[in-house]
Amino acid sequence: MASQEHLDKMQLRQNYRNLWHTDLMGTIQADAPYCCLACWCGPCVSYLLRKRALYNDMSRYVCCAGYMPCSGRCGESRCPELCLATEVFLCFGNSVASTRFMLQDEFNIQTTRCDNCIIGFMFCLQQIACIFSIVAMIVGSGDIQEASQLLSCLAELVYCTVCACMQTQHKVEMDKRDGMFGPQPVMAVPPIQQMSRIDQPIPPSVGYPPQGYGQPYGYPPQAQGYPAAGYPPPAYPPSNYPPPGYPPSGYPPSGYPK
């Protein structure tokens, strides 16, 4: 049941649409000092990255981030710092991969084809080195033994380099998460707003948008074409107004208040 759940997560991870801030090929250029630190002191860097991925809340720590069968069964709740230190030193590869899976699931990050090729090449080289070592032990040939040792050294070198690049990739992604890229916005003091007085023909524009201002107060507004031409009409009111005999005689009627 747990294996099926992990397979479903891996399948879901292939449908993620976000990308890493930098791929594995660009990690050295993105942060070369940290990449060197991760290469020479990988377990310590893995410890710091996992703790940072948990937002420094070790109460959330689970062995291998919950992606391994041993997760939750190692007494993490009693002493999470010791369990994490044991994980990064004894299961270094799993610790790096678990931090990677955590970030991918949190930010919906997919692994690019280039990154998959680099990781796949690392695994294939380790398998080939292991096969050569077994063959050298069986055959007992000195040449094959020497070739297996060269392959083992090459595989270890590639393994350490790829893990260092992966850890630098995780660090850069968390720098992006924590807003460490680019200048922070400067909080400026808002301009002083002034209250208009009734004796001011034009209201102050400090702190307010200038659109629609700049005309004196008064009514009616001095809009273009106001009042309309020809208004009021000439000879107003007409000469025959009111008509003759208006109001009629006897108006108002008696009893109507004047």
C-alpha positions in Angstrom: 0.0 0.0 0.0 2.8 2.4 0.9 4.7 1.5 -2.2 1.7 2.3 -4.4 1.4 5.6 -2.6 5.0 6.4 -3.4 4.5 5.4 -7.1 1.4 7.7 -7.3 3.5 10.6 -5.9 6.2 9.9 -8.5 3.7 9.9 -11.2 2.1 13.1 -10.0 5.6 14.7 -9.8 6.0 14.2 -13.5 3.0 16.5 -14.1 4.4 19.5 -12.2 4.8 22.6 -14.3 7.1 24.8 -12.3 10.9 24.8 -12.9 13.9 25.1 -10.6 15.4 28.5 -10.4 18.6 27.1 -11.8 19.3 23.7 -13.3 22.1 21.4 -12.3 24.4 22.7 -15.1 24.0 26.3 -13.8 24.4 25.8 -10.1 28.2 26.4 -10.1 27.6 29.7 -11.8 24.7 30.6 -9.5 26.6 30.0 -6.2 30.1 28.6 -6.7 31.2 29.0 -3.0 28.2 27.0 -1.7 28.7 24.4 -4.3 32.3 23.9 -3.2 31.1 23.7 0.4 28.5 21.1 -0.5 31.2 19.1 -2.3 33.6 19.0 0.7 31.1 18.8 3.5 28.0 17.2 2.0 26.4 15.8 5.2 26.6 19.1 7.1 25.1 21.0 4.2 22.4 18.3 3.9 21.6 18.8 7.6 21.3 22.6 7.2 19.2 22.3 4.0 16.7 19.9 5.5 16.3 22.0 8.6 15.7 25.1 6.4 13.3 23.2 4.2 11.3 22.5 7.4 11.3 26.3 8.1 13.6 25.5 11.1 10.7 23.7 12.8 12.2 20.4 13.8 8.9 19.2 15.3 7.9 18.5 11.6 10.9 16.3 11.0 10.4 12.8 9.7 13.2 10.5 8.7 13.8 10.8 5.0 10.9 13.2 4.8 8.4 10.3 4.9 9.6 8.9 1.5 11.2 5.7 2.9 9.7 2.7 4.7 11.6 3.6 7.9 10.0 7.0 8.1 8.2 7.7 11.3 9.7 4.6 13.0 13.0 5.9 14.2 11.9 7.9 17.2 12.1 11.3 15.4 9.6 12.9 17.8 11.9 12.4 20.8 15.1 13.6 19.3 14.7 15.0 15.8 18.2 16.6 15.7 20.0 13.4 16.4 17.9 11.5 14.0 18.6 14.0 11.2 22.3 13.9 11.9 22.2 10.1 11.7 20.3 10.3 8.5 22.7 12.7 6.7 25.8 10.7 7.7 24.6 7.1 7.2 22.1 7.7 4.4 23.5 10.8 2.7 22.1 10.0 -0.8 18.6 9.5 0.6 18.8 12.7 2.7 19.6 14.7 -0.5 16.9 13.1 -2.5 14.3 13.5 0.3 15.0 17.2 0.5 14.6 17.4 -3.2 11.3 15.6 -3.1 10.1 17.9 -0.4 10.8 21.0 -2.4 9.3 19.6 -5.5 6.1 18.6 -3.8 5.8 22.0 -2.0 6.4 24.2 -5.1 5.2 21.8 -7.9 8.7 21.7 -9.4 9.4 19.3 -12.2 12.8 17.9 -13.1 14.1 18.9 -16.5 15.3 16.4 -19.0 18.9 17.7 -18.6 18.7 17.1 -14.9 17.3 13.6 -15.4 20.1 12.7 -17.8 22.7 13.9 -15.3 21.2 11.9 -12.5 20.7 8.9 -14.7 24.3 9.0 -15.8 25.4 9.1 -12.2 23.4 6.0 -11.4 24.4 4.1 -14.5 28.1 4.8 -13.8 27.8 3.5 -10.3 26.1 0.3 -11.5 28.8 -0.3 -14.1 31.5 0.2 -11.5 29.8 -2.3 -9.2 29.6 -4.8 -12.1 33.3 -4.4 -12.9 34.2 -4.9 -9.3 32.2 -8.2 -9.1 33.7 -9.4 -12.4 37.2 -8.6 -11.1 36.6 -10.5 -7.9 35.4 -13.5 -9.8 38.0 -13.6 -12.6 41.0 -12.4 -10.6 42.5 -10.5 -13.5 44.7 -7.6 -12.6 43.7 -5.5 -15.6 40.0 -5.9 -14.8 40.7 -5.1 -11.2 42.5 -1.9 -12.1 39.7 -0.9 -14.5 37.1 -1.5 -11.8 39.0 0.7 -9.4 39.2 3.5 -12.0 35.5 3.2 -12.7 34.8 3.3 -8.9 36.8 6.4 -8.5 35.1 8.0 -11.5 31.7 7.0 -10.2 32.4 8.5 -6.7 33.7 11.7 -8.3 30.5 12.1 -10.4 28.4 11.2 -7.4 29.9 13.8 -5.1 29.8 16.4 -7.9 26.1 15.8 -8.7 25.1 15.7 -5.1 26.8 19.0 -4.5 25.1 20.6 -7.5 21.7 19.2 -6.3 22.3 20.7 -2.8 23.2 24.1 -4.4 20.1 23.9 -6.5 18.0 23.3 -3.3 19.7 26.3 -1.6 19.1 28.6 -4.5 15.4 27.5 -4.6 15.0 28.3 -0.9 16.7 31.6 -1.4 14.0 32.3 -3.9 11.3 31.1 -1.6 12.6 33.4 1.2 12.8 36.5 -1.0 16.6 36.8 -1.0 16.8 37.8 -4.7 16.7 41.4 -5.9 16.5 44.6 -3.8 13.8 44.8 -1.2 11.1 47.5 -1.8 11.9 50.7 0.1 9.1 51.9 2.4 8.9 55.6 1.7 6.9 58.1 3.8 3.7 59.2 2.0 3.6 62.9 0.9 1.8 65.3 3.2 -1.8 65.9 2.3 -3.3 69.3 2.7 -6.9 70.3 3.3 -8.4 72.8 1.0 -9.8 76.1 2.3 -12.9 77.7 1.1 -11.0 80.8 0.0 -8.7 78.8 -2.3 -9.8 78.9 -5.9 -7.8 75.8 -6.7 -7.6 72.9 -4.3 -4.1 71.6 -3.4 -2.8 68.7 -5.5 -0.3 67.3 -3.0 -1.1 63.7 -2.3 -4.0 63.6 -4.8 -4.2 62.7 -8.5 -4.1 65.8 -10.6 -6.8 64.6 -13.1 -9.9 66.8 -13.1 -8.3 69.6 -11.0 -7.0 73.0 -12.0 -10.4 74.7 -12.7 -11.8 77.3 -10.3 -14.7 76.5 -8.1 -18.1 77.8 -8.9 -21.4 76.9 -10.4 -22.2 76.5 -13.2 -19.0 75.0 -14.4 -17.3 76.9 -17.1 -17.4 74.1 -19.6 -16.9 74.7 -23.3 -20.2 75.7 -25.0 -22.0 76.5 -21.8 -24.5 78.1 -21.8 -25.6 76.9 -25.2 -25.7 79.5 -28.0 -29.1 81.1 -28.6 -30.2 80.5 -25.0 -32.3 82.2 -23.7 -34.2 82.9 -27.0 -34.7 86.5 -28.1 -37.8 88.4 -27.1 -38.3 86.2 -24.0 -40.9 86.2 -22.6 -43.2 86.6 -25.6 -45.2 89.8 -25.9 -48.6 88.1 -25.7 -47.8 86.6 -22.4 -49.8 86.4 -20.2 -52.8 86.2 -22.6 -55.5 88.8 -22.2 -58.2 88.1 -19.7 -55.9 86.1 -17.4 -56.5 85.5 -14.6 -60.3 85.3 -15.1 -62.6 87.5 -13.2 -63.7 86.1 -9.8 -60.4 84.4 -9.2 -59.5 83.4 -6.6 -62.9 82.1 -5.4 -64.3 83.4 -2.2 -63.1 81.6 0.9 -59.7 80.8 -0.7 -56.9 82.1 1.5 -55.0 84.9 -0.1 
